[in-house]
Structure formats: structure tokens, C-alpha cells
Amino acid sequence: MKVRHTYIITLAIALAAGIALPSCSQKDQSNKEERNAIRSGNKNFEAKQYAEAVSDYDRALAANSSSEAAQYDKAMAQLFLDNGDTVAMKKAREALDNLAKSANDAGISERALYNLGNDANYIGDALKAAAQKEQGEGKSQMTQESTTY
């Protein structure tokens, strides 16, 4: 009787392990796909191929939608892409803002906050340059108008 119970317990453990193993391998495969996609995205980002990098990070997010690294990297690639897609740029800034506030990885949170500051500074500089250019054009028009009297 004792041998039979041992056999049943061993069989139950083997079955449980057999059922658990495929789910672990699927999870590992998802993480492997995520890591490979992030690596590919990072290579494209370094090569300044930002559209391809965004696609790679999308693949990483398809493998693991909660990947903070993929979310951060995609947001940065989208900002560097700067293709005039204001909706995508807004989503990228929102993703960085969310990561800055609530990322589990403190390093990602810090980088997101830092780069939001850089982005705001860049926007401020661009607006200032545009205003100065507009003022400069206005002065030259005023000068031309004043000399025509």
C-alpha cells in the first residue's frame, strides 16, 4: 500500500512537472523573442535607423507588452524619428512620463525623466529660435517699409 502511494505521488509530481515545463518554455521563448527584438532595435537605433528600431521595439512589446525596456526604447526611437507625426510624438512623451512616474526599474525611470527634460529643453530652444527668426524677419520688413517713404 505504501509503495502504491509513493508511486501515485511520484506520478502526480511527474505530471505536474510535465504540465509546468511547456508553460515555462513558452515564457522563456517570449522573453527570448523580446530580448532579440530589443537587441535588433538597439542596433538600428545606433545606426540612426529609427523607423526600423520602432518596428523592432513593437515586436518586443508583442512578445512582452509589459517590457519597460521596450517601452522606453520605443519612445526614444519615436522622438528621434521626428517624422512630423505629432500623435506618435505625443504618445512617446506620454510613455516616458508614465515610465518616469511608475517604472519598476529605477534606471529606466531616471532615464525617462532625464530625457523628458532634454526633450522639453529641445522644444524650448526650437520655439525660441523660431521666435527670433520671426522677429528678425519682422525687423527687415519694418526697415524696408521705413525706407520707402
Salt bridges, closest charged atoms under 4 A:
ASP56 OD1 - ARG59 NH2 3.10
ASP58 OD1 - LYS74 NZ 2.65
ASP97 OD2 - LYS101 NZ 3.04
ASP119 OD2 - ARG93 NE 2.33
